[in-house]
Amino acid sequence: MNNKEKKGARGFDINSFLGLIIATILMVIGIVLTKSTDEATGEASYIINWISLVNFWDLPSVFIVVGGTFASLMISFPVSQFAKIPKHLGIIFSPKKYTPEFYIDQIVSCAKKARINGLLALEEDVNQMNNAFLKSSLMMVVDSVDPDKLNEQLEASLENLDERHGQDCSFYDKGAALAPAFGMIGTLIGLINMLKDLQDIESVGPNMAVALITTFYGSVLANIIFMPVANKLRMRHEEEYLCMKIVSEGVKGIQAGENPNFIEERLLKMLPEYYKVKMAKKGKGRSASSSEE
């Protein structure tokens, strides 16, 4: 049995990287691109005015929006959640690839060997496996753990994964809600200062800048940082959860002594429709092919 988990290697997510770069470039273009009209001909054209970027930098607004957002997150979440940020960025840009077909192949291979040679024959193969959940789950089968206890352990692992990842996503969901809120707080601060010193014409411009730029900062922070990170983490969670669910169902099938072909068919039915089509095109899995008929 091939235990070389090539499909579990990390890869670079070019889509996440390009999305961040493109969003930033398009915003900068929108800021510096200025419409100009020729006084002689009346023709309109666009010119690049890099000085416009200076108009979108305001230190008080940074303190209000960025500082306020993270300060509020500190109140809402423990320090350990902030310590996970580098790990989450790694998951976004360099994720571990979870490939369901790899785990299905592993489970079916183990089921065939157990059916012929018995459950104890799996011990050597299990010790060579790299995936911790697959290894521990099969080892419980080899050790003849009671089916009810096995099911309880597997369900607890899935629930723990779901809860842990849910907390991670809620951190960024909260940030996406707080950033625009602090942008609005900055807007109110700017308007209050402007109205209080309305007689001072020179103070109107800076106070109005704070009032508007904080809203801009809050929207950027929410829509380019927090929301995309939360959504991408959910996608990564769904990929990992599906593979763990496949392992869980497959291991219970092996312990019950089910036919390997039946186990394979049942696991293939757990795959999303697009993945079934993908596997059918590759000619992998008789169930994947038959499901498209």
RAUR-V679974 format. One record per backbone hydrogen bond with DSSP energy under -0.5 kcal/mol. NH is the residue of the N-H (numbers start at 1). CO is the residue of the C=O. If there is no record, write none. Layout:
NH,CO
NH,CO
This chain:
3,1
5,3
6,4
8,5
9,6
11,95
13,11
13,93
14,12
17,13
18,14
19,15
20,16
21,17
22,18
23,19
24,20
25,21
26,22
27,23
28,24
29,25
30,26
31,27
32,28
33,29
34,32
34,47
36,45
38,43
42,38
45,36
47,34
49,32
49,47
50,48
52,49
53,50
54,51
55,51
55,52
56,53
57,54
58,56
62,58
63,59
64,60
65,61
66,62
67,62
68,63
68,64
69,65
70,66
71,67
72,68
73,69
74,70
75,71
76,72
77,73
81,78
82,78
82,79
83,79
84,80
84,81
85,82
88,84
89,85
90,86
91,87
92,88
93,89
94,90
97,9
98,96
99,97
100,98
102,99
103,99
104,100
105,101
106,102
107,103
108,104
109,105
110,106
111,107
112,108
113,109
114,110
115,111
116,112
117,113
118,114
121,118
122,119
123,120
126,122
127,123
128,124
128,125
129,126
135,131
136,132
137,133
138,134
139,135
140,136
141,137
142,138
143,139
144,141
145,140
150,146
151,147
152,148
153,149
154,150
155,151
156,152
157,153
158,154
159,155
160,156
161,157
162,158
163,159
164,160
165,161
166,162
167,163
168,164
169,165
170,166
171,167
172,168
173,169
174,170
175,171
176,172
177,173
178,174
179,175
180,176
181,177
182,178
183,179
184,180
185,181
186,182
187,183
188,184
189,185
190,186
191,187
192,188
193,189
194,190
195,191
196,192
197,193
198,195
200,197
201,199
203,200
204,200
204,201
205,201
206,202
207,203
208,204
209,205
210,206
211,207
212,208
213,209
214,210
216,212
217,213
218,214
219,215
220,216
221,217
222,218
223,219
224,220
225,220
225,221
226,221
227,222
229,225
230,226
231,227
232,228
233,229
234,230
235,231
236,232
237,233
238,234
239,235
240,236
241,237
242,238
243,239
244,240
245,241
246,242
247,243
248,244
249,245
250,246
251,247
252,248
253,249
254,250
255,251
256,252
257,254
258,253
263,259
264,260
265,261
266,262
267,263
268,264
269,265
270,267
271,268
275,272
276,272
277,273
278,274
279,275
280,276
281,277
282,278
283,279
283,280
284,279
285,283
289,285
290,286
291,287
292,289
293,290
